[in-house]
Amino acid sequence: MKTLMEFIHESLEHQQFITEHFVNVFKKEDMKKYGDEVWKMLQDAYKYCGGVAGAKSIDDIIDDTDMWKMVRRNGKLTAFKAYKLVNGGRKANCAATDRTDQGIADMKKIYQEDGLLKDRKAYAEVSGKALSTCLNQGNIPVPAIVAKEILQKDLTPCEDGWFYTRKLGDGNMHHKLLVGNPPGVDKQEEPSPELVKQLKDLARKYHEEDEKNKKK
């Protein structure tokens, strides 16, 4: 028999499906309920780059994340983003959509809110398609030297001052750019169109370099 609190929680969750469609998941057992659906979406989304770096199964994603934000419409998952709660902030782990126009719009909404709502303290290491999406939705780029202090990782800033390289779970070096509102960092001015273009051009260049290095 369900407890009163479980009944209330399920009722509120059902109401959320109907109205906002946004579902936040924090418990590992709840993540497992959506695991197969999420993993398939992630595999499709990251196929172009060989899969989610460092994740061989959905269990790796569940073990390494503390919060999932999902958008569901008519019982179907359209957009997904996972976070790790670090030092009072939300560090993005991975994200994907069902590749429909609605799913892409739902994901853009998530990126936009994460990037513009400072009290969420949401940030992400991005590259490739995710980088373009973040910048298009107003996410603020963070200089590499500041990123090093925030992440406390063994990373090497690039000459451009924005990107950096570090080894990820797949054992390869990757170029990344930190974007968002990390804890302890004052919100900076929105980047100029010229800077956004520069960062996107660099992202394409670095992606090609990373792909070549993987094949060695």
C-alpha positions in Angstrom: 0.0 0.0 0.0 1.3 3.4 -0.9 2.0 6.0 1.8 0.2 9.3 1.8 3.4 11.1 0.8 3.9 8.7 -2.2 0.4 9.3 -3.3 0.8 13.1 -3.1 4.1 12.9 -4.9 2.7 10.9 -7.8 -0.3 13.2 -8.0 1.9 16.2 -8.3 4.1 14.5 -10.8 1.1 13.6 -12.9 -0.1 17.2 -12.7 3.3 18.4 -13.8 3.1 16.1 -16.9 -0.2 17.7 -17.9 0.8 21.4 -17.3 4.5 22.1 -17.6 5.7 18.8 -19.0 9.0 19.4 -17.2 10.0 16.6 -14.8 12.9 16.8 -12.4 14.3 13.5 -11.2 16.7 13.2 -8.2 16.3 9.6 -6.9 18.4 6.8 -8.5 15.5 4.4 -8.5 13.4 6.9 -10.4 16.2 7.4 -12.9 16.2 3.6 -13.5 12.6 3.7 -14.5 13.4 6.0 -17.4 16.8 4.4 -18.1 16.1 2.5 -21.3 14.3 5.4 -22.9 17.0 7.9 -21.9 19.9 5.6 -23.0 18.5 5.1 -26.4 18.1 8.9 -26.8 21.7 9.5 -25.7 23.1 6.8 -28.1 21.3 8.4 -31.0 22.4 11.9 -30.0 26.1 11.1 -29.4 26.6 8.6 -32.3 28.3 11.2 -34.4 31.2 11.4 -31.8 31.4 7.8 -30.7 29.0 8.0 -27.8 28.9 9.7 -24.4 32.5 10.1 -23.3 33.2 7.7 -20.4 29.7 6.1 -20.3 29.3 2.5 -21.5 25.7 2.1 -20.2 22.9 4.0 -18.6 24.2 2.8 -15.2 27.3 4.9 -15.7 25.1 8.0 -16.3 22.9 7.2 -13.3 26.0 6.7 -11.0 27.7 9.9 -12.2 24.7 12.3 -12.0 22.5 13.7 -9.3 19.6 15.3 -11.2 17.8 14.8 -14.5 15.6 17.3 -16.2 13.2 15.8 -18.7 10.5 17.1 -21.0 7.7 14.7 -21.7 4.8 15.2 -24.1 1.9 12.7 -24.3 4.0 10.3 -22.3 6.9 10.5 -24.7 10.4 11.8 -23.8 11.3 14.8 -26.1 14.3 16.3 -24.3 16.7 15.3 -21.5 19.6 16.8 -19.6 21.6 15.3 -16.7 23.5 17.2 -14.0 26.0 16.6 -11.2 25.5 18.7 -8.2 28.9 20.2 -7.4 29.8 23.0 -4.9 26.2 24.3 -4.8 25.8 24.4 -8.6 24.5 22.2 -11.4 27.2 20.9 -13.7 25.8 19.5 -16.9 26.8 15.9 -17.7 25.0 15.1 -21.0 21.9 16.1 -22.9 19.8 14.9 -25.9 16.5 15.3 -27.8 14.3 13.1 -29.8 15.4 15.2 -32.8 11.9 16.5 -33.6 11.2 20.2 -33.9 9.4 20.1 -30.6 12.2 18.2 -28.8 14.7 20.7 -30.1 12.5 23.6 -28.9 12.2 21.9 -25.5 15.9 21.5 -25.2 16.5 25.2 -26.2 14.2 26.2 -23.4 16.2 24.2 -20.9 19.5 25.7 -22.2 18.0 29.2 -22.1 16.8 28.9 -18.5 20.0 27.3 -17.3 22.1 30.1 -19.0 20.0 33.1 -18.0 18.7 32.3 -14.6 21.7 33.0 -12.4 20.2 31.5 -9.2 20.3 28.1 -10.8 24.1 28.2 -10.9 24.0 25.9 -13.9 27.1 25.5 -16.1 28.5 23.1 -18.6 31.6 22.0 -20.4 30.6 22.1 -24.1 31.8 21.5 -27.6 30.3 20.7 -31.0 26.6 21.0 -31.4 26.0 21.6 -27.7 28.3 24.6 -27.8 26.4 26.3 -30.6 23.1 25.7 -28.9 24.3 27.2 -25.6 25.7 30.3 -27.3 22.6 30.7 -29.4 20.4 30.6 -26.2 22.5 33.3 -24.5 24.8 31.2 -22.3 27.8 33.2 -21.2 31.3 31.8 -22.1 33.8 31.6 -19.2 37.5 32.3 -19.8 39.7 29.1 -19.6 41.8 30.5 -16.6 38.6 31.0 -14.6 37.2 27.6 -15.7 40.4 25.9 -14.3 39.7 27.5 -10.9 36.0 26.4 -11.0 36.5 22.9 -12.2 39.6 22.1 -10.2 40.6 19.8 -13.0 43.9 19.1 -14.8 43.3 21.1 -17.9 45.4 23.2 -20.3 44.1 26.6 -21.5 44.3 27.2 -25.3 46.0 30.2 -26.8 42.6 31.7 -27.6 42.0 32.2 -23.9 38.5 30.5 -23.9 38.9 26.9 -24.8 41.0 24.3 -22.9 41.9 20.7 -23.3 41.6 17.9 -20.7 41.4 14.1 -20.7 37.8 12.7 -20.4 36.5 9.3 -19.4 37.2 7.8 -22.8 40.9 8.4 -22.3 41.2 11.0 -25.0 42.0 14.7 -24.9 39.1 16.9 -25.7 38.7 20.7 -26.3 36.0 22.2 -24.2 34.5 25.6 -23.4 32.8 26.4 -20.0 29.5 28.3 -20.3 26.8 29.3 -17.9 26.6 30.7 -14.4 29.1 28.7 -12.2 28.9 29.3 -8.4 31.1 32.1 -7.3 31.4 33.8 -10.7 29.6 37.1 -11.3 27.5 37.1 -14.4 29.5 38.6 -17.2 28.3 40.7 -20.2 26.7 38.9 -23.0 29.2 38.0 -25.7 29.3 40.1 -28.9 28.1 38.5 -32.2 31.8 38.7 -33.3 32.9 36.6 -30.2 30.2 34.1 -30.7 31.2 33.6 -34.3 34.8 33.3 -33.3 34.0 30.6 -30.6 31.9 28.6 -33.1 34.7 28.7 -35.7 37.2 27.5 -33.1 34.8 24.8 -31.9 34.7 23.4 -35.5 38.4 23.5 -35.8 39.0 21.9 -32.4 36.4 19.2 -33.1 38.3 18.1 -36.2 41.6 18.0 -34.2 39.9 15.9 -31.5 38.6 13.5 -34.1 42.0 13.1 -35.7 43.6 12.4 -32.4 41.1 9.7 -31.5 42.1 7.8 -34.6 45.8 7.7 -33.7 
